[in-house]
Every structure is written in structure tokens, then in C-alpha cells.
Amino acid sequence: MEGRVLVIGSSGQIGTELVEELRTLYGNDNVIASDIREPQIEQTGPFEILDILNKVQLLEIVEKHNVKQVYLLAALLSATAEKNPAFGWDLNMNSLFNVLDLGKDKIIDKIFWPSSIAVFGPTTPQQNTPQYTIMEPTTVYGISKQAGERWCEYYFEKYGVDVRSIRYPGLIGYKSKPGGGTTDYAVDIFYQAILTQKYECFLSEDTTLPMMFMSDAIKATISIMESEKSEIQIRSSYNVSGISFSPKEITQEIQKSIPDFKISYEPDYRQDIANSWPQSIDDEYANKDWSWKPDIDLNKLSNIMLNNLKLILKS
């Protein structure tokens, strides 16, 4: 690999595990982690404090480390962005422009930018949501991600920027805390199952949403970046699918290991967000173009989460 890799937003839910995997692949010194504040966990390789809205600081770090690939993960997620719409839009859009412009100016060679199922809306078909469909998002996060998809496609068509993207479903992992998304109940529920054996869910029991275990999300992210340029036929963002389940279904899975676990339901404003999203995703294009396929089903996910969190929370 020529040049180094920069991960922006490395302390978040995805970034924590992505940096770890990239350093395993490319070596510790070839992957630069960066975030707006000091990391909570000890770093095995270089780390830089970076405000992604500061274009000058971004360029300095890219030139200092001879960065040629950027993974842009910094964003204000769905529920958090609804509380501060103007900042959500500013961070999510201008961070993308700052990185795309580095590609346009031929300073970096390749960009990964994540989109989300939040690009869809209440008028989108909810079952097996197709790659190409109606997209009328109703959240700041979704609107910014939909606009971002169009800009990625534009920069590829107009300037030849090699930008690649996938639409993440809800992501579940045990190595970092939830980051303010509507699907985060599916992480917190495991913590509470172990700590208190009870959980109050902010979504109703039958709210089915597309989810993915973090190892599958990391696999998809690296797979699309490692694919040949000619294989990437979609330059907006690819649908990727993992597992779809409801709070009721994940509760039943947890109860196989913790029979006394109880759940109650108190839907809040996040219910409206969830209602606007798909229940399952059709990812035939990702499968066809770069051979995407998930590894983790609901039973495996539940066992991995419970086994690992028990060790973490008791240590």
C-alpha cells in the first residue's frame, strides 16, 4: 500500500474497531487515528487531535503523515442531530466537503464515507428496500446523508474522486459505548441485561430494523475499499444487509442466556425516526459487484455480546 491511512472519528463506535483491524492489516505505524479529543483507550499507533471542520489542520495532518486513504467517520448521529439540527448539518456536510476536496486536488487517492439507512423515509418500501428507490428522509441526519451521497457521486463523475460508500444499518458491538443513534437500544439492552436484568426500551416491541454486528460492518468497509476500482459501480452508496430484528426478538434471544431479564417499553421521539426507516434491506448490488455477504446472525450476535460484555463489566 502506497502512503498511509487516516481514520477521522477514530474514537467512535465504528472507528474504534476499524482502526484496530486496519492496523492488523497494514501495520500500526501506517494507520493514523484521529478525533476531536484525546482517545479513552491506549493507542498502538499514531494519533492526532483533529477538528474535521478545520481544513488547514486536516491538510497539515495529511501531509505530515503522507496520507493517501481517508476513512471519514466523524458525524452527528440521528437522535443527537435532531437536538442540534444546524450543527448536525454543518458537521456532516462540511466534513465531507473538506475530504472530497483533498481527493479533487489529487492530494489523497481514495476515500471511504459512510451513508446510512437514514437516507430512506416513510415513503420508501420498508421490506427488502431496494438499492434504487424513493428517498425522502425526515431527519437531519438522513437529509445530510442523502445529500452526501449525491455529492460523492458528483465528485466521482466531475473530478474522478475515488470515493466509496455503504449505507450502514444499525450497528452493534461491545468494544465502545453507543454514540447517539436510534438503533443504539440494541447495544444498551445487552449492558442492562447483565447489569440490572431489566431494560426500558425507547422503541415499541415490534419495531423491526436492519442491524449488523460490528465485525460484519468492518468487513464490509474494508472489502469495498480493497476492491478494484472497476468493481465499484455505484458511487453514491451501496445497500448492505446484516440481520433484521425487533426489541421483542432480541429480548427473547437474551432470555435464553439470562432467563430473568425483563423488558418494558416507553417509546419516545426516536420511535418516529425508527418508523421512517426500512425493516429489511436488499443488498444484491453489493453482493454482485464486490461479493458482500454477512457472517453473523441474531443467535451468534447475542452470544458474542453477552459473553464479551460479561468479561468487560466484571473486570
C-alpha positions in Angstrom: 0.0 0.0 0.0 1.4 3.4 -1.0 1.0 6.1 1.6 -0.8 5.9 4.9 -4.4 5.6 6.1 -6.2 8.3 8.2 -9.3 7.4 10.2 -11.3 10.5 11.2 -13.6 10.0 14.1 -11.5 7.1 15.4 -12.9 7.1 18.9 -16.4 6.4 17.9 -18.3 3.1 17.7 -17.1 2.2 14.2 -13.7 3.9 14.4 -12.5 2.1 17.5 -12.8 -1.3 15.8 -11.9 -0.2 12.3 -8.5 1.3 13.4 -7.8 -2.0 15.2 -8.5 -4.1 12.1 -6.6 -1.7 9.7 -3.6 -1.7 12.0 -3.6 -5.5 11.9 -3.7 -5.4 8.1 -1.3 -2.6 7.3 0.8 -2.2 10.5 0.4 0.1 13.4 2.5 3.0 12.0 0.6 3.0 8.7 -2.8 3.9 10.2 -3.3 7.3 11.8 -6.2 7.6 14.2 -7.7 11.0 14.7 -10.6 12.5 16.7 -11.6 15.9 18.2 -10.4 14.8 21.7 -7.9 12.5 23.3 -8.8 8.8 23.0 -10.2 6.9 26.0 -8.2 3.8 25.1 -4.4 3.4 24.7 -3.3 3.7 21.1 -0.9 1.2 19.5 -0.1 3.6 16.7 -0.1 7.3 15.8 -2.9 9.5 17.0 -3.7 13.2 16.1 -6.2 15.6 17.6 -8.3 16.8 14.6 -11.3 19.1 14.2 -12.5 17.9 10.8 -14.2 21.3 10.2 -10.7 22.9 10.3 -9.5 22.4 6.7 -6.0 23.8 7.3 -5.4 21.3 10.2 -6.7 18.4 8.1 -4.2 19.2 5.3 -1.3 19.5 7.8 -2.0 16.1 9.2 -2.5 14.5 5.7 0.9 16.0 4.5 2.7 15.2 7.8 1.9 11.5 7.6 1.8 11.1 3.8 -1.9 10.0 3.9 -3.3 8.5 0.7 -6.5 6.9 2.0 -9.1 8.6 4.3 -11.9 6.9 6.2 -14.3 9.8 7.3 -16.4 8.6 10.2 -17.0 11.8 12.1 -20.7 12.6 12.2 -23.6 13.7 14.4 -25.9 10.6 14.5 -29.7 10.6 14.1 -31.0 11.2 17.6 -28.2 13.6 18.6 -28.6 15.6 15.4 -32.3 16.1 16.0 -31.4 18.1 19.1 -29.0 20.4 17.2 -30.0 20.4 13.6 -27.8 23.3 12.4 -24.6 21.8 13.9 -25.6 18.3 12.6 -25.9 19.6 9.1 -22.6 21.7 9.4 -20.6 18.8 10.7 -22.0 16.1 8.5 -21.7 18.1 5.3 -18.6 20.3 5.6 -16.5 17.4 6.9 -17.3 15.6 3.7 -16.5 18.6 1.5 -13.2 19.0 3.3 -12.2 15.4 2.5 -13.6 15.3 -1.0 -11.7 18.4 -1.9 -8.4 16.6 -0.9 -9.4 14.0 -3.5 -10.3 16.6 -6.1 -6.9 18.2 -5.6 -5.1 14.8 -6.0 -3.6 15.0 -2.5 -5.3 11.7 -1.5 -6.2 8.7 -3.7 -9.1 7.0 -2.0 -12.0 8.0 0.4 -14.4 6.0 2.4 -17.5 7.8 3.6 -20.4 6.0 5.4 -24.0 6.6 4.5 -26.9 5.1 6.4 -30.4 3.6 6.2 -31.5 7.0 7.5 -31.4 8.2 3.8 -34.7 6.4 3.4 -38.0 7.7 4.7 -41.6 6.9 5.4 -42.5 6.7 1.6 -39.7 4.2 1.0 -40.7 0.5 0.7 -40.0 -1.0 4.1 -39.5 -4.6 3.2 -36.4 -5.5 1.2 -35.7 -1.9 0.5 -34.1 -1.8 -3.0 -30.9 0.0 -3.9 -32.7 2.4 -6.1 -35.9 3.7 -4.6 -37.8 6.7 -3.2 -35.7 8.6 -0.7 -37.5 11.2 1.4 -35.7 11.3 4.8 -37.3 13.1 7.7 -34.3 13.6 10.0 -31.4 16.0 9.8 -29.0 13.0 9.8 -30.9 11.3 6.9 -31.1 14.6 4.9 -27.3 15.1 5.3 -26.5 11.6 4.3 -28.7 11.7 1.3 -27.1 15.0 0.2 -23.7 13.5 0.9 -24.5 10.5 -1.4 -25.3 12.9 -4.2 -22.0 14.9 -3.6 -19.9 11.7 -3.6 -21.4 10.7 -6.9 -20.9 14.3 -8.2 -17.2 14.4 -7.2 -16.6 11.0 -8.8 -18.3 12.0 -12.1 -17.0 15.5 -12.3 -13.5 15.2 -10.8 -12.7 11.4 -10.8 -12.5 11.3 -7.0 -12.3 7.6 -5.9 -14.9 7.8 -3.1 -16.7 4.7 -1.8 -19.6 4.3 0.5 -22.0 1.9 2.1 -25.4 2.5 3.8 -24.8 1.2 7.4 -27.8 -0.3 9.1 -27.9 -0.2 13.0 -24.5 -1.3 14.3 -23.9 -3.5 17.3 -20.6 -4.1 19.1 -19.2 -4.4 22.5 -15.9 -2.5 22.2 -17.3 1.0 22.6 -20.4 2.7 24.0 -23.4 3.7 21.8 -23.0 7.1 20.1 -26.5 8.6 20.0 -28.2 6.7 17.2 -31.8 5.4 17.2 -30.7 1.8 16.8 -28.4 2.1 19.9 -31.0 0.4 22.1 -29.7 -2.9 20.6 -26.3 -2.2 22.2 -27.6 -0.8 25.5 -30.0 -3.7 26.0 -27.1 -6.1 26.5 -25.4 -3.8 29.1 -28.6 -3.6 31.1 -29.3 -7.3 30.7 -26.1 -8.1 32.5 -26.0 -5.1 35.0 -29.7 -4.9 36.1 -31.6 -7.7 34.3 -34.1 -5.1 33.1 -34.4 -2.6 30.3 -36.8 0.2 29.4 -36.8 0.4 25.6 -37.5 3.7 23.8 -39.0 1.8 20.8 -42.1 -0.4 20.7 -41.7 -4.2 20.9 -42.4 -4.9 17.2 -40.2 -2.1 15.7 -38.2 -4.2 13.3 -35.0 -2.5 12.0 -32.0 -3.6 9.9 -28.9 -4.3 12.1 -25.4 -5.6 11.7 -22.8 -6.9 14.0 -19.7 -4.7 14.1 -17.3 -7.3 12.7 -19.5 -7.5 9.6 -19.6 -3.7 9.3 -15.8 -3.6 9.5 -15.6 -6.4 6.9 -17.9 -4.6 4.5 -16.0 -1.3 5.0 -12.6 -2.8 4.3 -13.9 -5.0 1.5 -15.3 -2.1 -0.5 -12.1 -0.2 -0.1 -9.9 -3.2 -1.1 -12.0 -3.9 -4.2 -10.7 -3.0 -7.6 -11.8 0.5 -8.8 -13.6 -1.1 -11.8 -15.7 -3.3 -9.5 -17.3 -0.3 -7.7 -20.3 0.5 -10.0 -22.2 2.7 -7.5 -20.6 5.9 -6.4 -23.5 7.2 -4.2 -23.7 4.4 -1.6 -24.3 0.7 -1.5 -27.1 -1.0 0.4 -25.6 -3.6 2.8 -27.7 -6.1 4.8 -27.0 -8.0 8.0 -29.9 -9.1 10.3 -33.3 -7.6 10.9 -35.0 -7.9 14.3 -37.3 -6.1 16.8 -36.8 -5.4 20.5 -39.1 -8.3 21.3 -37.0 -10.7 19.2 -33.7 -9.6 20.7 -35.2 -9.9 24.2 -36.2 -13.5 23.5 -32.6 -14.2 22.4 -31.1 -12.7 25.6 -33.5 -14.6 27.8 -32.1 -17.9 26.5 -28.9 -16.9 28.5 -30.5 -14.6 31.2 -34.0 -16.1 31.9 -34.8 -13.4 34.5 -34.2 -10.5 32.0 -37.3 -8.2 31.7 -38.1 -5.5 29.2 -40.6 -2.6 29.3 -41.5 -0.2 26.6 -41.7 3.6 26.7 -41.5 4.8 23.1 -40.2 8.4 22.7 -39.3 10.7 19.8 -37.0 8.1 18.5 -40.0 5.9 17.6 -41.0 8.3 14.9 -37.4 8.2 13.5 -37.5 4.3 13.5 -40.9 4.3 11.9 -39.5 6.2 8.9 -36.7 3.6 8.3 -36.7 0.2 6.4 -37.3 -3.1 8.2 -35.1 -5.1 5.8 -32.6 -4.3 3.1 -32.0 -5.7 -0.4 -28.2 -5.6 -1.0 -28.0 -7.5 -4.3 -25.7 -4.9 -5.9 -23.1 -5.1 -3.1 -23.2 -8.9 -3.4 -22.8 -8.8 -7.2 -20.2 -6.0 -7.5 -17.8 -6.8 -4.6 -19.1 -10.1 -3.2 -20.6 -8.8 0.0 -22.0 -11.3 2.5 -22.5 -11.1 6.3 -21.3 -13.7 8.7 -23.2 -13.0 11.9 -26.9 -14.0 12.6 -29.0 -13.0 15.7 -28.1 -16.0 17.8 -24.3 -15.5 17.2 -24.7 -11.8 17.8 -26.4 -12.3 21.2 -23.9 -14.9 22.4 -20.9 -12.7 21.3 -22.3 -9.6 23.0 -23.2 -11.3 26.3 -20.0 -13.3 26.6 -17.7 -10.3 25.9 -19.7 -7.8 28.0 -19.7 -10.1 31.0 -16.0 -10.1 30.9 -15.7 -6.4 30.4 -18.2 -5.4 33.0 -16.8 -7.7 35.7 -13.2 -6.7 35.1 
